[in-house]
């Protein structure tokens, strides 16, 4: 009997495929962002506690460093550098604690995403096209993750590289051993074995802050793209809706039944963004405020003094933060456009030959779509591309105030 090669089953896209990269970054911190049904070991929890303790200690150490440097007017520039790192730590900590506090809501959000996600049927796969959306999600999330990891390794390794060049290659006798983020510790680490654990704990804190920021943003990107996918599918179905009332005896009931299911789907999509904004609202607000301060501080450093060692690191930091803010505003704008497109689709469909009840439901959909959905940094700020100009304006005001203080 001839052996017939088995054809492997086609793997269908799932919600976890969108969230996979964000979850991996959370796992490297010892965080389980939502209930996956897998029981975490005690070592996993201990690792997370040690990470948080180290990061909180670093936060207070940087605060003490800033206070010490402010007493000396000659160290104002170095104070700004440490303050920019402190701002970055605040962003990372806020996103980590938000996920831990909102874990039940995050679990509910993922559960709703799985409920709304298209089934493996050929019809749903054609309507939603989840593979193309997953490809787009990977393009954004992987690119953003690589940029931030380059940022982290640049800050963590450049001081070591500079010391190695000065000491081993140029043979400077007074080559200084410096830490990657701040130099004030309660113990003397220079020319001592304490240099290595000190460098490690600061680098670990930087990694925790970086991954906390990356993971939170990647989770937002993945959820927003899925919500946009649902809006695009809803608009497509509305535009292609074929009225059966004039052609079939029971056509009116079929039309109403199908349209009511689309209304229910629209409500489910709106609930997804509500839960997402509840989870990430406060971190988004802190992100925008602290990022404005951070961009201002980095820009101030670059315009006041040129230092090759700091220049590369600060340009990377500035680029990363601006890119992060732009992506958040851009994703929110795409969400606004997709939600408004549902109302346009309801108007564009062939509704002239429909029943009055059918038209009333269409009016209901259009009214709901008139209020666009977006990412909300709590009740204070709705994100869109116009928010980017607000962000840059606020940053410039901070920058002007800082230049005035320095002069």
N, C-alpha and C positions, 0 to 999 in steps of 0.2 A: 504494500500500500504506500502510495507516495506521501511523503511528508509535506504538509501544507504549512507555509510560514504564517504564523499568527500576525495579524495586523494590529498594532498597538492602538488602544482606544485613545481617541482625541481627548486631551485634557482641557476641560472648560475652566474659564476664569472664575475665581471666587473673590469674595470680599477680602479674605486674608492675603491674597496676592497684592492688593493695593496697599495694605497696611504692613506688609512683611518687613520692609526696610526700617520703618519707624519703630516697629516692635523690636527689631534687632538692636537698634541703638538704645532703646530702653533697657533691654536685657543686659547690655554691657555695663549699665549702672546699677543693676540689681533690682530693676523695677519691672513689675508686671502691670502694664497700663490698664488692663481690663481683665475680667474673669474669663480665663480660657478653659477652665475645667481641669487644668493640671495643677497639682499640689506642688508648691515650691518648697525646696529643702531649706533647712535651718541655715545652711551655709550661704544660700542665696540671699536670705534676709539679713544675715550678719554682714555680708559684703555691702549691701545697700546702706546699712546703718553706718558702717565705717566710712563709706563714701560721703555720706551727708555730714558726718562729724568733721571729716577732713575739710570739706568745702565750707562749712560754717566757720570753722577755725580760721580758714584762709580769709573769709570775709571780714572777720573782726581784726585779723592781723593787717589787712589792707586799710581798714578804717584807722587803725592806730598809726600806720605808716603815713597816711594822708595828714592826720592831725600833727604828727611830728614834723613833716615837711612844710606845713603851712606856717609853722613858727619861724621858719627861716626863709626870708624873701628870695634868697639866691637859689633856692631849690623849687621855685614855683613851677618850672617846666617839668621837673621830675614828678612833682605832685600831680600835675595834670595827666601824666602817663599812668601813674598808679590809679588815679581816679577813673581813667578810662577802663582799666582792667576791673576795677570795682564795679563799674556800671555793667560790664559784661557778666560778672558773677551774679549780680542782681537779676538780670534777665534769665539766666540759666536756673537759678534757685526758684524764681517765681513760676516758671513752667513746670519744674519738677514737683513742687508742692501743690500746684493746681491739679496735676494729674493724680496725685495721691489723694487729695481731698475729694476730687470729683470722680473717683474710680467707679462708684455705682452708676453715675450718669454716663460715663464713658462706656461701661458695659451695656447700658441700655441703648446707647447710640449705635454701637457695633451690632447689637441684636436687631435693631430697626433696619440697619443697612443690609443685613443678611436676609431679612424678611422681604425687603423691596427689591433685592438683587434679581436680575433675570435668571430664569431657569435654563437648564441645558437644552431646551427645545430649540429646534431650528428657527422657529418664528421669533422667539425672544432674542436669540442671538443675532438675528438679522436686524430687528428693530433697535436694539440697544447698542450693538457693536462693541461689547465690552473689551475685546482684545485691542482695538485701536485706542480706547481710552486708557487701558493699562499701559500700553506702549508710551502714550503721552505722559502718564503719571511717572513712569520710570525715567523718562527724559528729564523731567523737572527734579524729581527727588534725588536721583543719583548725581546729577550735576550740582545741585545745592549741597548735598552731603560731601562730595569731593572737594568743593570750594572751602567748606568749613574745616575739613580735616587738614587741608593744606595750610589753612590759617593756624590751626592748633600746632601742627608739627613745626611750622616756621617759628612760632613763639617759643616752643619747647626746646628746639635744637639749635637755633642760631646762637644763643649765648655759649653753648658748649663748643660750637664750631669756631666762634671768635676766640675763645680762650685757647683752643687747640692750636689755631693758626699763630696767635701771639706767643704762646709758650713753646710749642714744638718746632714750628717752621721759622718764625722771626726771632725766637729766643729772647723775648723781652723779659728782663729779670723782674719787672714790677707788673707782670700780667695779673689782672684781678679776676678772681673767681666770683662771678655774679649769678644770681638766681634769675629765673625766666620772667618773674612777675613783680616781685618786690624784694627789698634787701633787709628789711627789719624783722629779725627773729629773736626770741628770748634767749637764744644760745649762740655762741660763736661758731660759725660753720666754715669760715675760711681757713685753709690750710689744716683741715681736720677731716677725720673720717665722717663727721656729721654732714659734710658737704653732700654726700650721695643720698642719704635718707631725706635731707632737706629739699634737695632738687627733685627727688621723687614725689614728695608730698605736694609740692607746688605744681608739678606737672600733672599729677593725678587730679588736683583740684581744677586745673585748667581743662583737663579732659572731661571732667564731670560737668562743668559749666557749658562746654562746647556741645557735648552730646545731649544735655538737657535742652539746650536751645534748638539743636538740629531735630531731635525726635519730636518735640512739640510742633515745630513748623511742618515737618513731613507728615504728621498725623493730620494737620489742617489741610495740607495740599491733597492728600489722598481722599479725605472725606468730601472736600469741595468738588473735586473732579467727578466723584460718583454722583453727587447731587446734580451737577451740571449735566451729566450723562442722562439722568432721569428727566430733567427738564427738556433736553433736546429730543428725547424719545417721545415725551408727552406732546410737544409741539408738532413733531412729525406725524404722530397718529391723528392729531386733530386736523391737520392739513389734508391728510389722505382719507379722512372719514367719508364713507359713502352712505348717503341717506337711503334707507331701505323702505321708508314709509310709503312711497309712491309706487313701488314695484312689487311688494309682497304683502299678503293679507295681514300677517303678524309683524310687519316691518317696523311699525311705530314702537311696539314693546321692545323689540330687539335694539332699536336705536337708543331708546331711553336707558335700557339696561347697560349697554356699552358705554354710554356717556356718563352714567352715574359711577361706573367703575373708574373712569378717568378722573372724575371729581374726587373720588376717594384716594386715588393715586396722587393727585395734586396735594391733598391735605397731608398725606404721609410725607411727601417731600418737604413741605413747609415745616413739619415737626422735626425733621432731621436737622435742618439749619437752626431751629430754636434750641435744640439740645446741644448742638455743636457750639453755639454762641454762649450758652450757659457754662460749658466746660472751659472754653478758652477766652472768654470775654475779659476777665481781669488780667491774665497774662498778656493779652494783646494790648490793653491800655498801658500797662507798665512797659511793655516792649517799645511802644511808640515814644513814650516820654523819655525813657532811659536811653533809647537809641538816638534821639535828638541830642541829648546831652553828650553821648559818646561820640557822635559824628562831629559835634562842635569841638570837643576836646582834642580829637585826633587832628581835625583841620587846623586848630590853633597850634598844635605842636609842629605840624608840617610847615606852617608859615613863619614860625618864630626862629626855629633852629634846624639845621640840616645835620643829621647824624646817620651815616650809612647803615649802621646796625639797626637803629630804630626806624629808619625810613621805610625799608622793605616791609617790616612787621606792621607798621602803622598804615601803610598804603593797603596792605592786605586786609587789615581790620576795617578800614574805611570802606573798601570795596565790598566786603562781605556784608556789612551792616546795611549799606545802601541797597545792595541787591536783595537782601532779605525783605526790607520794607517795600521795595518795588514789587517783589513777587506777591506779597500779601495783598497789596493794593490791586495788583493786576488780577489775581485770582478772584478777589471780591468783585471787581468790575465784570469779569466773565460771568460770575454768578448773577449779578444784576441784569446783564444783557440776556442771559438764558431764561431768567424768571419773567422778564418783560416779553420775551418772544412767545411765551405761552398765550398771552392776551392777543398778540398779533395773529397767532395761528388760529385762535378761536374766531377771529373776525374774517380771516382769509378762507376758511372752509366753506363748503357749499351748503349753507344753511337756509337758503331761500325757500326751498320746498318742504321744510320741516314743520313739525307741530309747534303750537305755542309753548307747551311744556318743555319741549326740547330747546326752544329759543331762550326761555327763562333760565335754564341750567347753563346755557352758554354765557348769558349775561353774568351769572354768578361767577363763572370761571374768569371772565374778563375783569370783573371787579376785584377779585382776589389777586389777579396778576398786575393790577395797576399799582399796587404797593410793592416795589421791587425788593427782593431778598438780597441781603449782603452779609458780609462778616461785620460783626459789631464788637467794638472794644468797649463793652458795657453799654450804658445808655448815653455815654458822652461822645462817642465817635463812631460814625458809620464809615467803613473803609471803601474807597474807590480810587480811581486814578487821580481825581481831584484832591484826595487826601494827601497824595504825594507832594503836591505843591504846598499844602498846609504844613506838612512835616519839614520841608526844606525852608519854609519861611520861619518856622519856630526855631529851627537849627541856626539860621542866620542871626536871629535875635540873641540867642545864647552866645554865639560867636562874637557879636558886637559888644555884648556886655563883658565878656571875658577879655577881649582886647583892651577895652577901656580900663579894666581893673589892672591889667598887666602894665599898661603905660603909666 
